[in-house]
């Protein structure tokens, strides 16, 4: 069976990994991104580059899939309904797959607007980082009507062997992602705090992390970020701003659900402080350096 064309709007760290994964498996891939170098790199792998989301959507055939891999709600809006947006080229029966971490009511609103022109939505935030996206083992948290899922099951399986089917209610993917990312933020803050403490106690941070990784304190995000942070590698794989946004959204969702936990708001506050201290454009592993310098912040 010939693979259907897929269009990606947004080929940053995650989007590029996803597009490259499909290209390696023989899928026809169309891309659009503001970063010219990203587009050049994707073209070198065999992708067809377009200058606007509308042009990328126009390249799709009947029942086409447009994958949106941008940062926030404002960018989602711009991709579809802004100047050169995809809305003008989306036909009834097409599907938009929403991958950013955004609020549940936002993805519900986006899906409702598209439904007015007969376009389906897949609420499908992702987790795992660009390496796992490229390897096809990131997590996809999928919520959409069953017939939409069935129509695109092949591409979802090609993108990831960790597809979590969360039901038919669009918005539940976003809710699940916010729960996950709040825990990621709490875990990362905890890892940074204890390694800053280890330094203050005169311990070797690398050796301490060795112990943690084989003991009860281990977490994937702690190991991933702190290994780089200890070596001074703060080149952004995931900018500090992302978990700052995500922990804020998670706490807003918690408030809407009538829930108030002891850790979520505190984690969000520390990420905000790190951004306010000039670390916004660094990897979120820079939280270690922030706590080493501002460990007494309250």
QUIZI-V47976 format. One record per pair of residues at least 12 apart in sequence whose ideal C-beta (glycine too) atoms are under 7 Angstrom apart, sorted by the first residue. I is the first residue (numbers start at 1). GAP is how many residues later the second one is. D is the distance in Angstrom with one decimal. If there is no record, write none. Layout:
# QUIZI-V47976
i=I gap=GAP d=D
i=I gap=GAP d=D
This chain:
# QUIZI-V47976
i=3 gap=23 d=5.9
i=3 gap=24 d=4.4
i=3 gap=25 d=6.4
i=4 gap=57 d=6.7
i=5 gap=23 d=4.2
i=5 gap=25 d=6.2
i=5 gap=54 d=6.4
i=5 gap=55 d=5.5
i=5 gap=56 d=6.3
i=5 gap=59 d=6.6
i=6 gap=16 d=6.0
i=6 gap=21 d=5.8
i=6 gap=23 d=5.6
i=6 gap=59 d=5.3
i=6 gap=61 d=6.3
i=6 gap=149 d=6.1
i=7 gap=23 d=4.1
i=7 gap=49 d=4.1
i=7 gap=50 d=6.0
i=7 gap=52 d=6.3
i=7 gap=53 d=5.6
i=7 gap=59 d=4.9
i=7 gap=60 d=6.8
i=8 gap=21 d=6.7
i=8 gap=23 d=4.9
i=8 gap=59 d=4.9
i=8 gap=61 d=6.1
i=9 gap=23 d=4.9
i=9 gap=44 d=4.7
i=9 gap=47 d=6.0
i=9 gap=57 d=6.6
i=9 gap=59 d=5.3
i=9 gap=61 d=7.0
i=9 gap=70 d=5.0
i=9 gap=77 d=6.8
i=10 gap=23 d=6.1
i=10 gap=58 d=6.3
i=10 gap=59 d=3.9
i=10 gap=60 d=4.2
i=11 gap=20 d=5.1
i=11 gap=22 d=4.6
i=11 gap=27 d=5.0
i=11 gap=31 d=5.7
i=12 gap=57 d=6.9
i=13 gap=117 d=4.2
i=13 gap=224 d=6.2
i=14 gap=55 d=5.7
i=14 gap=112 d=6.2
i=14 gap=116 d=5.7
i=14 gap=119 d=5.1
i=15 gap=54 d=3.4
i=16 gap=22 d=6.1
i=16 gap=26 d=6.6
i=17 gap=113 d=4.4
i=17 gap=116 d=3.2
i=17 gap=117 d=3.9
i=18 gap=49 d=7.0
i=18 gap=51 d=6.7
i=18 gap=115 d=5.1
i=18 gap=141 d=5.8
i=19 gap=12 d=5.8
i=19 gap=23 d=5.9
i=19 gap=28 d=6.0
i=20 gap=25 d=5.7
i=20 gap=114 d=5.5
i=21 gap=112 d=6.7
i=21 gap=113 d=5.7
i=21 gap=115 d=5.2
i=21 gap=138 d=6.2
i=22 gap=136 d=6.0
i=22 gap=137 d=6.9
i=23 gap=22 d=4.9
i=23 gap=23 d=5.0
i=23 gap=24 d=6.1
i=25 gap=133 d=5.4
i=27 gap=131 d=6.7
i=29 gap=18 d=4.6
i=30 gap=17 d=6.7
i=30 gap=18 d=4.8
i=30 gap=20 d=6.0
i=30 gap=26 d=4.9
i=30 gap=29 d=4.7
i=31 gap=16 d=4.7
i=31 gap=18 d=5.7
i=31 gap=25 d=6.9
i=32 gap=18 d=4.7
i=32 gap=19 d=7.0
i=32 gap=20 d=6.4
i=32 gap=21 d=5.4
i=32 gap=24 d=4.3
i=52 gap=32 d=3.4
i=53 gap=26 d=5.0
i=53 gap=31 d=6.2
i=53 gap=32 d=5.5
i=53 gap=33 d=4.0
i=54 gap=30 d=5.3
i=54 gap=31 d=6.1
i=54 gap=32 d=5.5
i=54 gap=34 d=5.3
i=54 gap=35 d=4.7
i=56 gap=30 d=6.9
i=57 gap=29 d=4.0
i=57 gap=32 d=3.8
i=57 gap=33 d=5.5
i=58 gap=31 d=4.2
i=60 gap=34 d=6.7
i=62 gap=31 d=6.3
i=63 gap=30 d=5.2
i=63 gap=31 d=6.8
i=63 gap=88 d=6.4
i=64 gap=30 d=5.0
i=65 gap=30 d=5.1
i=65 gap=32 d=6.1
i=65 gap=87 d=5.7
i=65 gap=90 d=6.2
i=66 gap=20 d=5.8
i=66 gap=28 d=6.8
i=66 gap=30 d=5.0
i=66 gap=31 d=7.0
i=67 gap=30 d=4.6
i=67 gap=32 d=6.4
i=68 gap=28 d=6.2
i=68 gap=29 d=6.7
i=68 gap=30 d=5.6
i=68 gap=31 d=6.2
i=68 gap=32 d=6.9
i=69 gap=30 d=4.6
i=69 gap=31 d=7.0
i=70 gap=30 d=5.5
i=71 gap=29 d=6.1
i=72 gap=28 d=6.4
i=72 gap=30 d=6.6
i=72 gap=173 d=6.5
i=73 gap=29 d=4.8
i=73 gap=30 d=6.9
i=73 gap=33 d=4.6
i=76 gap=22 d=6.8
i=76 gap=24 d=6.2
i=76 gap=26 d=6.5
i=76 gap=34 d=6.0
i=90 gap=27 d=6.6
i=90 gap=29 d=4.9
i=92 gap=25 d=6.8
i=92 gap=26 d=3.0
i=92 gap=27 d=6.9
i=93 gap=25 d=6.5
i=94 gap=25 d=5.1
i=95 gap=24 d=6.9
i=95 gap=25 d=4.2
i=95 gap=26 d=6.9
i=95 gap=27 d=6.0
i=95 gap=53 d=6.0
i=95 gap=57 d=6.2
i=96 gap=18 d=5.9
i=96 gap=23 d=6.2
i=96 gap=25 d=5.4
i=97 gap=25 d=4.3
i=97 gap=27 d=5.3
i=98 gap=12 d=6.6
i=98 gap=23 d=6.3
i=98 gap=24 d=6.8
i=98 gap=25 d=5.7
i=98 gap=26 d=6.4
i=99 gap=25 d=5.8
i=99 gap=26 d=6.0
i=99 gap=27 d=5.3
i=100 gap=25 d=6.9
i=101 gap=24 d=5.4
i=101 gap=76 d=5.3
i=101 gap=77 d=7.0
i=101 gap=80 d=6.2
i=101 gap=145 d=5.1
i=101 gap=148 d=6.9
i=102 gap=72 d=6.0
i=103 gap=71 d=6.6
i=103 gap=146 d=5.3
i=103 gap=149 d=6.7
i=103 gap=150 d=6.7
i=104 gap=67 d=4.0
i=104 gap=70 d=4.3
i=104 gap=71 d=5.0
i=104 gap=149 d=6.3
i=107 gap=16 d=5.1
i=107 gap=63 d=6.2
i=107 gap=64 d=5.6
i=107 gap=67 d=4.9
i=108 gap=62 d=5.9
i=108 gap=63 d=4.6
i=111 gap=59 d=4.7
i=120 gap=28 d=4.6
i=121 gap=23 d=6.5
i=121 gap=49 d=5.6
i=122 gap=20 d=6.3
i=122 gap=22 d=4.4
i=122 gap=26 d=6.1
i=122 gap=30 d=6.7
i=123 gap=20 d=4.4
i=123 gap=21 d=6.1
i=123 gap=47 d=4.5
i=123 gap=48 d=6.2
i=123 gap=49 d=6.9
i=123 gap=50 d=3.7
i=123 gap=51 d=6.0
i=124 gap=16 d=5.4
i=124 gap=17 d=6.6
i=124 gap=18 d=4.8
i=124 gap=49 d=5.6
i=125 gap=16 d=5.3
i=125 gap=48 d=5.3
i=125 gap=49 d=6.1
i=125 gap=52 d=3.6
i=126 gap=12 d=5.4
i=126 gap=13 d=6.5
i=126 gap=14 d=5.5
i=127 gap=12 d=4.4
i=127 gap=50 d=6.8
i=127 gap=53 d=5.9
i=129 gap=108 d=6.5
i=130 gap=107 d=6.5
i=136 gap=23 d=6.5
i=136 gap=24 d=5.7
i=136 gap=25 d=6.0
i=137 gap=23 d=6.5
i=137 gap=24 d=5.5
i=137 gap=25 d=5.8
i=138 gap=22 d=5.3
i=138 gap=24 d=6.5
i=139 gap=21 d=7.0
i=139 gap=23 d=4.7
i=139 gap=25 d=6.5
i=140 gap=16 d=6.4
i=140 gap=19 d=6.5
i=140 gap=20 d=4.7
i=140 gap=22 d=6.7
i=140 gap=23 d=4.8
i=140 gap=24 d=6.7
i=141 gap=23 d=5.2
i=141 gap=25 d=5.9
i=141 gap=32 d=4.5
i=141 gap=35 d=4.6
i=141 gap=36 d=5.5
i=142 gap=14 d=6.6
i=142 gap=21 d=5.9
i=142 gap=22 d=6.5
i=142 gap=23 d=5.6
i=142 gap=24 d=6.1
i=142 gap=31 d=6.0
i=143 gap=23 d=4.5
i=143 gap=24 d=5.7
i=143 gap=25 d=6.9
i=143 gap=26 d=5.8
i=143 gap=27 d=5.6
i=143 gap=28 d=6.7
i=143 gap=29 d=4.1
i=143 gap=30 d=4.1
i=144 gap=24 d=6.7
i=144 gap=26 d=6.2
i=145 gap=23 d=5.1
i=146 gap=22 d=6.1
i=149 gap=16 d=6.9
i=175 gap=78 d=6.5
i=178 gap=68 d=6.7
i=178 gap=71 d=5.6
i=178 gap=72 d=4.1
i=178 gap=75 d=5.1
i=179 gap=71 d=6.9
i=181 gap=62 d=6.7
i=181 gap=65 d=4.0
i=181 gap=69 d=6.1
i=182 gap=65 d=5.8
i=182 gap=68 d=3.8
i=182 gap=82 d=5.3
i=184 gap=37 d=5.1
i=184 gap=59 d=6.8
i=185 gap=58 d=4.8
i=185 gap=61 d=6.7
i=185 gap=62 d=4.4
i=185 gap=82 d=4.6
i=185 gap=86 d=6.4
i=186 gap=77 d=5.1
i=186 gap=81 d=4.8
i=187 gap=32 d=4.2
i=187 gap=34 d=5.3
i=187 gap=35 d=5.7
i=188 gap=33 d=5.0
i=188 gap=34 d=6.3
i=188 gap=37 d=5.9
i=188 gap=55 d=6.9
i=188 gap=96 d=6.4
i=188 gap=99 d=6.2
i=189 gap=78 d=5.0
i=189 gap=81 d=5.6
i=189 gap=98 d=6.4
i=191 gap=28 d=6.3
i=191 gap=31 d=3.0
i=191 gap=35 d=5.2
i=192 gap=34 d=6.9
i=192 gap=95 d=4.1
i=192 gap=96 d=4.4
i=192 gap=99 d=5.2
i=193 gap=98 d=5.8
i=195 gap=13 d=6.4
i=195 gap=14 d=6.6
i=195 gap=31 d=5.7
i=195 gap=93 d=5.8
i=196 gap=92 d=6.2
i=196 gap=95 d=4.1
i=196 gap=96 d=4.8
i=196 gap=99 d=5.5
i=199 gap=93 d=6.3
i=205 gap=25 d=5.0
i=206 gap=24 d=5.7
i=209 gap=17 d=5.7
i=209 gap=18 d=6.8
i=209 gap=21 d=6.8
i=225 gap=59 d=6.3
i=225 gap=60 d=3.5
i=226 gap=59 d=6.4
i=226 gap=62 d=6.3
i=228 gap=55 d=6.7
i=228 gap=57 d=5.2
i=229 gap=56 d=3.8
i=229 gap=57 d=6.7
i=229 gap=59 d=4.2
i=229 gap=60 d=6.9
i=234 gap=48 d=4.5
i=234 gap=49 d=4.8
i=234 gap=51 d=6.3
i=234 gap=52 d=4.9
i=235 gap=48 d=6.3
i=236 gap=45 d=6.6
i=236 gap=46 d=5.9
i=236 gap=47 d=4.6
i=237 gap=46 d=5.7
i=238 gap=45 d=6.4
i=238 gap=46 d=5.3
i=239 gap=41 d=6.9
i=239 gap=42 d=6.3
i=239 gap=45 d=6.9
i=240 gap=31 d=6.8
i=240 gap=34 d=5.7
i=240 gap=35 d=5.6
i=240 gap=39 d=5.1
i=240 gap=40 d=5.2
i=240 gap=42 d=5.8
i=240 gap=44 d=4.8
i=240 gap=46 d=6.2
i=241 gap=34 d=6.2
i=241 gap=39 d=5.0
i=242 gap=42 d=6.9
i=243 gap=28 d=5.5
i=243 gap=41 d=5.2
i=244 gap=27 d=4.1
i=244 gap=28 d=5.8
i=244 gap=31 d=5.3
i=247 gap=17 d=6.8
i=247 gap=20 d=5.4
i=247 gap=21 d=3.8
i=247 gap=24 d=5.6
i=248 gap=20 d=5.4
i=250 gap=14 d=6.3
i=251 gap=13 d=5.1
i=251 gap=14 d=5.6
i=251 gap=17 d=5.4
i=273 gap=24 d=6.1
i=274 gap=12 d=6.9
i=274 gap=13 d=5.8
i=274 gap=16 d=4.5
i=277 gap=13 d=6.3
i=277 gap=17 d=6.9
